[in-house]
Amino acid sequence: MNKRLIPLTLLPLLLAGCSMAPDYQAPSTGVAASYPQAAAQAAPVADLGWRDFFLDDGLRGLIDQALAQNHDLAVASANVERARALYRVQRADQLPNVTAGASATRARVNEPVTQTGNQYQVNAGITAFELDFFGRVRNLSDAALESYFATAAARETARLALVAEVANAYLTLLADREQLALTERTFNAQKESYDLVKLAFDRGARSLLELRQAETTLETARANLAAFRRQVALDENALTLLVGSPVTVAGDKVLGEEGSLLVPALPEGLPSDLLTRRPDIAQAEHNLRAANANIGAARAAFFPRIGLTSALGTASTSLSGLFEGGSKVWNVGADASLPIFDFGRTQSNLDVAKADRDIAVANYQGAVRTGFREVADALAARATLDDQVAAQTALVTATRETYTLSKARYDRGVDSYLQVLDAQRSLYAAESSLIILRQQRLSNLVTLYKALGGGLSDRAPA
């Protein structure tokens, strides 16, 4: 009998139920075959790790700290571990749950004669294991696996976003420091001009109007100076929050020339690369696969659910006789249940699963189209920012020469002081705009790098 029982208990391991999930097909995305303003195609930028993209050692160090200490990324990593554990729980339902138990009872009966007796039993067996003929359990396991993959992709999305946020915060801090340095130089120059005008006014050589004009410009510069000092402090606080600990950025760090902080050019690849390279698109696809598997589980609920129970052990009326000859006992049982009248609950669950699949399809298509637009926008900005920076550089040169000439003409008494002030304001505005444009050009590269799914070659192991 034992030889017959062992193959019977192993039978569920050999059974493979069919799957009632729809065949998965990737939805159409409707994006173009190439990006607007795209140059010659090259290898996907995702193959370029962030350590190779960011050339500044200080920035690399900050990114390293952020990846190790950022609280949002820590939450994303914990969610991955949680999803992994949930998948293991669901996967365990595909295998029999073998348990061991022991019991001892004392009972009294009155028929045919009154007597009191003991019963001792020890057994091991399978309890209510579902024979997955219709793939319900397997589809639930597949859905849990895809949810785990989606959570892991969400962590990569958070990781890539964090890298880009730290880089942009670093660039913003450097740009605002340059703005602060420019404002300090402008303030000092205007302070010298004011002192000269004040001295000339005291001697009767300048009018009160010229003195007030110089004073107005000086106080405006003083207000701008205070504003940029505050902004630099806020930038440092933002960077500290992202990194997760106090940061120190060397005071001599500047945006620098092209290629000093970042790789100056990126290969954009093809839109189809986004489907495999961008983690947010991968997350949407895994969610879609999970929804597809849930449809299979919901369909299987219309069919009978068959469970198996078996046990093998010993039983005796005395504790000492549990393991004596002739005390062995066994049992095998099966049960089946089929929903007949559930007032539409099973059908409604299937309708919910199908609606979830439709939502996942729309989310997947939206993620692909959003990714395509982000890349296209970054490429469009890249095509114009270089020209804008070149034009602004020429404008700074022209306004600087205009200011020099206006000051010389004022010193000779040819022009009024108002001309000098206008030229000085124009020069300050032009230099300030050039700093902003240089920052925007670098930030645009960071945005393009993120939009193309860059940095995944440096991902931490799961």
C-alpha positions in Angstrom: 0.0 0.0 0.0 2.9 2.4 0.7 4.3 1.8 -2.7 1.0 2.9 -4.2 0.6 5.9 -1.9 4.0 7.5 -2.7 3.4 7.9 -6.5 -0.1 9.2 -5.6 1.2 11.9 -3.4 3.8 12.9 -6.1 1.1 13.0 -8.8 0.4 16.8 -8.4 4.1 17.6 -9.1 3.7 15.9 -12.5 0.5 17.7 -13.5 0.7 20.7 -15.7 -2.5 22.6 -16.2 -3.4 24.6 -19.3 -3.3 28.4 -19.3 -6.4 30.4 -20.1 -4.6 33.7 -20.3 -4.8 35.5 -23.7 -1.7 35.3 -25.9 0.4 38.3 -25.1 1.0 40.8 -28.0 2.7 44.1 -27.6 0.3 46.9 -28.4 1.0 49.3 -31.3 2.5 52.5 -30.1 2.0 54.8 -33.1 5.4 56.5 -32.8 7.5 57.5 -35.8 10.4 55.4 -37.0 12.9 58.1 -36.2 13.1 61.3 -34.1 12.7 64.8 -35.5 16.0 66.7 -35.6 17.9 63.4 -35.2 21.4 63.1 -36.5 23.1 59.9 -37.8 22.0 56.8 -35.8 24.4 55.3 -33.3 24.5 52.8 -30.5 21.8 53.3 -27.8 22.8 55.9 -25.2 21.8 53.4 -22.5 25.1 51.6 -23.2 26.8 54.8 -21.9 27.0 54.5 -18.1 26.6 57.6 -16.0 30.2 57.4 -14.8 31.2 57.8 -18.4 28.6 60.5 -19.1 29.4 62.7 -16.2 33.1 63.8 -16.4 33.3 65.8 -13.2 34.7 63.9 -10.2 32.8 66.0 -7.7 29.5 65.3 -9.4 30.3 61.6 -9.6 31.0 61.5 -5.9 27.6 63.2 -5.2 25.8 60.7 -7.4 27.5 57.8 -5.6 26.4 59.2 -2.2 22.8 59.8 -3.4 22.5 56.2 -4.8 23.7 54.9 -1.4 21.8 57.3 0.9 18.7 58.8 -0.8 15.5 57.9 1.1 13.2 57.7 -1.9 15.6 55.2 -3.6 15.7 53.2 -0.3 11.9 53.0 -0.4 12.0 51.9 -4.0 14.5 49.2 -3.2 12.4 48.0 -0.2 9.4 47.8 -2.5 11.4 45.5 -4.8 12.2 43.2 -1.9 8.5 43.2 -0.9 7.4 42.3 -4.5 10.0 39.5 -4.6 8.7 38.0 -1.4 5.1 38.2 -2.6 6.1 36.4 -5.8 7.7 33.6 -3.7 4.5 33.3 -1.6 2.4 33.0 -4.8 4.8 30.6 -6.5 4.7 28.3 -3.4 1.0 27.6 -4.2 2.1 25.7 -7.3 3.7 23.0 -5.1 2.2 20.7 -2.5 2.4 21.9 1.1 3.6 19.0 3.1 2.9 19.2 6.9 3.5 17.0 9.9 1.2 16.7 12.8 0.5 14.8 16.0 -2.7 14.4 18.0 -3.9 12.8 21.2 -7.6 12.4 22.2 -9.5 10.8 25.0 -13.1 10.0 24.4 -16.0 8.2 26.1 -18.7 6.3 24.2 -22.0 4.8 25.6 -22.8 2.2 22.9 -22.7 -0.7 22.8 -21.2 -0.4 26.3 -19.9 2.6 28.2 -16.1 2.9 27.9 -13.4 5.5 27.8 -10.4 5.2 25.4 -7.4 7.1 24.2 -6.2 7.7 20.6 -2.7 8.8 19.5 -1.7 9.6 16.0 1.3 11.0 14.1 1.2 11.7 10.4 2.6 13.7 7.5 0.8 14.6 4.3 -0.5 17.1 1.8 -3.3 19.4 2.9 -5.8 20.8 0.3 -3.4 21.1 -2.6 -5.1 22.5 -5.7 -4.6 20.5 -8.9 -4.1 23.4 -11.3 -5.8 21.8 -14.4 -7.0 25.2 -15.7 -3.9 27.3 -14.9 -5.5 29.5 -12.2 -2.6 29.2 -9.7 0.1 29.4 -12.4 -1.4 32.5 -13.9 -1.6 34.1 -10.4 2.1 33.2 -10.0 2.9 34.7 -13.4 1.1 37.9 -12.5 3.1 38.1 -9.3 6.3 37.6 -11.2 5.5 40.3 -13.7 4.5 42.6 -10.8 7.9 41.9 -9.2 9.6 42.8 -12.6 7.6 46.0 -12.8 8.6 47.0 -9.3 12.2 46.4 -10.1 11.8 48.5 -13.2 10.2 51.2 -11.1 13.3 51.2 -8.9 15.5 51.7 -12.0 13.2 54.6 -13.0 13.7 56.2 -9.6 17.4 55.5 -9.8 17.7 57.2 -13.2 15.6 60.1 -12.1 17.8 60.5 -9.0 20.9 60.6 -11.1 19.4 63.3 -13.3 18.1 65.3 -10.3 21.5 65.3 -8.6 23.1 66.4 -11.8 20.6 69.2 -12.5 20.8 70.4 -8.8 24.6 70.5 -9.2 24.4 72.4 -12.4 21.9 74.8 -10.8 24.2 75.4 -7.9 27.2 76.2 -10.1 25.1 78.5 -12.3 23.7 80.4 -9.3 27.2 80.7 -7.9 28.4 82.3 -11.2 25.3 84.5 -11.0 26.3 85.5 -7.5 29.9 86.2 -8.5 28.7 88.3 -11.5 26.3 90.2 -9.2 29.2 90.9 -6.8 31.4 92.2 -9.5 28.5 94.4 -10.8 27.8 95.6 -7.3 31.5 96.5 -6.7 31.7 98.3 -10.0 28.5 100.2 -9.3 29.7 101.1 -5.8 32.9 102.6 -7.3 30.8 104.5 -9.8 28.5 105.8 -7.1 31.4 106.9 -5.0 32.8 108.9 -7.9 29.5 110.4 -8.7 29.0 111.3 -5.0 32.4 112.9 -4.8 31.7 114.9 -8.0 28.3 115.9 -6.6 29.8 117.1 -3.4 32.1 119.3 -5.5 29.3 120.6 -7.6 30.4 118.9 -10.7 27.4 116.5 -10.9 23.7 117.0 -10.6 21.4 115.5 -7.9 19.6 113.5 -10.7 22.9 111.8 -11.6 23.6 111.0 -8.0 20.1 109.4 -7.5 20.4 107.4 -10.7 23.7 106.0 -9.5 22.2 105.3 -6.1 19.2 103.5 -7.6 21.4 101.2 -9.7 23.6 100.5 -6.6 20.7 99.5 -4.4 19.2 97.3 -7.2 22.5 95.5 -7.4 22.6 95.1 -3.6 19.1 93.6 -3.7 20.1 91.2 -6.5 23.2 90.2 -4.4 21.1 89.3 -1.4 18.7 87.3 -3.6 21.5 85.2 -5.2 23.1 84.6 -1.8 19.7 83.2 -0.7 19.3 81.2 -3.9 22.8 79.6 -3.5 21.9 78.5 0.1 18.7 77.0 -1.2 20.5 75.2 -3.9 22.9 73.7 -1.4 20.0 72.6 0.8 18.3 70.9 -2.2 21.5 69.1 -3.1 21.9 67.9 0.5 18.3 66.5 0.5 19.0 64.6 -2.7 22.3 63.2 -1.6 21.1 62.4 1.9 23.9 64.0 3.9 25.7 67.4 4.0 27.6 68.2 0.8 30.5 70.4 0.1 31.1 71.7 -3.4 34.4 73.4 -4.0 34.1 77.1 -4.4 36.2 77.2 -7.6 33.8 74.9 -9.5 32.2 76.5 -12.5 30.1 75.4 -15.4 33.2 75.6 -17.5 33.6 75.1 -21.2 31.8 72.5 -23.4 32.8 69.0 -22.4 34.3 69.8 -19.0 31.4 68.5 -16.9 29.4 66.2 -19.3 30.0 64.3 -22.5 29.2 67.1 -25.1 27.2 64.9 -27.5 24.9 61.8 -27.3 23.9 59.2 -29.8 20.1 59.2 -29.9 19.6 55.8 -31.4 16.1 54.8 -32.7 12.7 55.1 -31.0 12.5 51.3 -30.9 15.4 51.4 -28.4 13.2 53.1 -25.9 11.0 49.9 -25.6 13.9 48.0 -24.2 16.0 50.7 -22.6 13.7 53.0 -20.7 12.8 51.5 -17.3 9.4 53.2 -17.1 8.3 51.7 -20.4 9.6 48.3 -19.2 7.5 48.8 -16.0 4.4 49.5 -18.0 4.9 46.4 -20.2 5.4 44.2 -17.1 2.2 45.6 -15.6 0.5 44.8 -18.9 1.8 41.2 -18.8 0.6 40.9 -15.2 -2.9 42.1 -16.2 -2.9 39.6 -19.0 -2.1 36.7 -16.6 -4.8 37.9 -14.2 -7.4 37.4 -17.1 -6.3 33.8 -17.3 -6.8 33.3 -13.5 -10.2 35.0 -13.7 -11.3 32.7 -16.6 -10.1 29.6 -14.8 -12.5 30.5 -11.9 -15.4 29.4 -14.1 -14.1 25.8 -14.1 -14.0 23.3 -11.2 -11.4 23.8 -8.6 -10.0 20.4 -7.5 -8.1 19.9 -4.3 -6.1 16.9 -3.0 -5.5 15.8 0.6 -3.4 12.9 1.6 -1.6 11.6 4.8 0.6 8.8 5.9 1.3 8.0 9.6 0.7 5.8 12.6 -2.1 5.5 15.1 -2.6 3.6 18.3 -4.7 3.6 21.5 -1.5 3.8 23.5 1.4 6.1 23.2 3.9 3.3 23.4 2.3 1.5 20.5 2.6 4.3 18.0 5.5 2.8 16.1 4.7 -0.9 16.6 3.8 -3.1 13.7 0.3 -2.8 12.4 -0.1 0.8 13.5 0.4 2.4 10.1 -2.5 4.5 8.7 -3.1 6.4 5.5 -5.7 8.4 3.7 -6.2 10.0 0.3 -9.0 12.4 -0.6 -10.0 14.8 -3.3 -12.7 17.4 -3.5 -14.0 19.6 -6.3 -16.1 22.8 -6.3 -17.8 24.6 -9.1 -19.5 28.0 -8.9 -23.1 27.7 -9.9 -25.0 30.7 -8.4 -22.7 33.5 -7.3 -24.8 36.3 -8.5 -22.3 37.4 -11.2 -19.3 37.6 -8.9 -17.1 35.4 -11.1 -18.1 37.2 -14.3 -17.5 40.5 -12.6 -14.0 39.5 -11.6 -13.3 38.6 -15.2 -14.7 42.0 -16.3 -12.4 43.7 -13.8 -9.4 41.8 -15.1 -10.2 42.7 -18.7 -10.6 46.4 -17.7 -7.3 46.3 -15.8 -5.7 44.9 -19.0 -7.2 47.8 -21.1 -5.9 50.3 -18.6 -2.5 48.7 -18.7 -2.5 48.8 -22.5 -3.3 52.5 -22.4 -0.6 53.1 -19.8 1.9 51.3 -21.9 1.1 53.3 -25.0 1.2 56.5 -23.0 4.6 55.6 -21.5 6.0 55.0 -25.0 4.6 58.2 -26.5 5.7 60.2 -23.5 9.2 58.8 -23.9 9.2 59.6 -27.6 8.1 63.2 -26.9 10.7 63.7 -24.2 13.5 62.6 -26.5 12.1 64.7 -29.4 11.8 67.8 -27.2 15.3 67.4 -25.9 16.7 67.0 -29.5 14.7 70.1 -30.6 16.2 72.1 -27.7 19.7 70.8 -28.4 19.4 72.0 -32.0 18.7 75.6 -31.0 20.6 76.0 -27.7 24.0 75.9 -29.3 23.1 78.7 -31.7 21.5 80.6 -28.8 24.6 80.3 -26.7 26.8 81.5 -29.6 24.6 84.4 -30.3 24.4 85.4 -26.6 28.2 85.2 -26.3 28.5 87.6 -29.2 25.9 89.9 -27.5 28.0 89.9 -24.3 31.1 91.0 -26.3 29.1 93.8 -28.0 27.4 95.1 -24.8 30.8 95.0 -22.9 32.3 97.2 -25.6 29.2 99.4 -25.6 29.6 99.9 -21.8 33.3 100.7 -22.2 32.6 103.3 -24.9 29.7 104.8 -22.9 31.8 105.2 -19.8 34.6 106.8 -21.8 32.1 109.2 -23.4 30.7 110.1 -20.0 34.1 110.7 -18.5 34.8 113.1 -21.4 31.4 114.9 -20.8 30.0 113.8 -24.2 27.1 111.6 -22.9 25.0 111.7 -19.8 25.3 109.3 -16.9 22.0 107.7 -18.0 23.8 106.2 -21.0 26.4 104.6 -18.8 23.7 103.1 -16.6 21.8 101.7 -19.5 24.9 100.1 -20.9 25.8 98.7 -17.5 22.4 97.2 -17.1 22.5 95.7 -20.6 25.9 94.2 -19.9 24.7 92.6 -16.6 21.5 91.3 -18.3 23.5 89.8 -21.2 26.1 88.1 -19.0 23.4 86.8 -16.7 21.4 85.4 -19.7 24.6 83.7 -21.0 25.1 81.9 -17.7 21.4 80.7 -17.8 21.8 79.5 -21.4 25.0 77.6 -20.6 23.2 75.9 -17.7 20.2 75.1 -19.9 22.4 73.5 -22.5 24.0 71.3 -20.0 20.7 70.5 -18.3 19.3 69.6 -21.8 22.0 67.0 -22.2 21.1 65.5 -18.8 17.5 65.5 -19.8 18.3 63.8 -23.1 20.4 61.3 -21.3 17.6 60.4 -19.0 15.0 60.4 -21.7 17.0 57.9 -23.7 17.2 55.6 -20.7 20.9 56.2 -20.0 22.8 54.8 -17.1 21.3 51.4 -16.8 24.7 49.8 -17.5 25.6 50.9 -14.0 22.6 49.5 -12.3 23.1 47.7 -9.0 22.4 44.0 -8.9 18.9 43.0 -8.0 
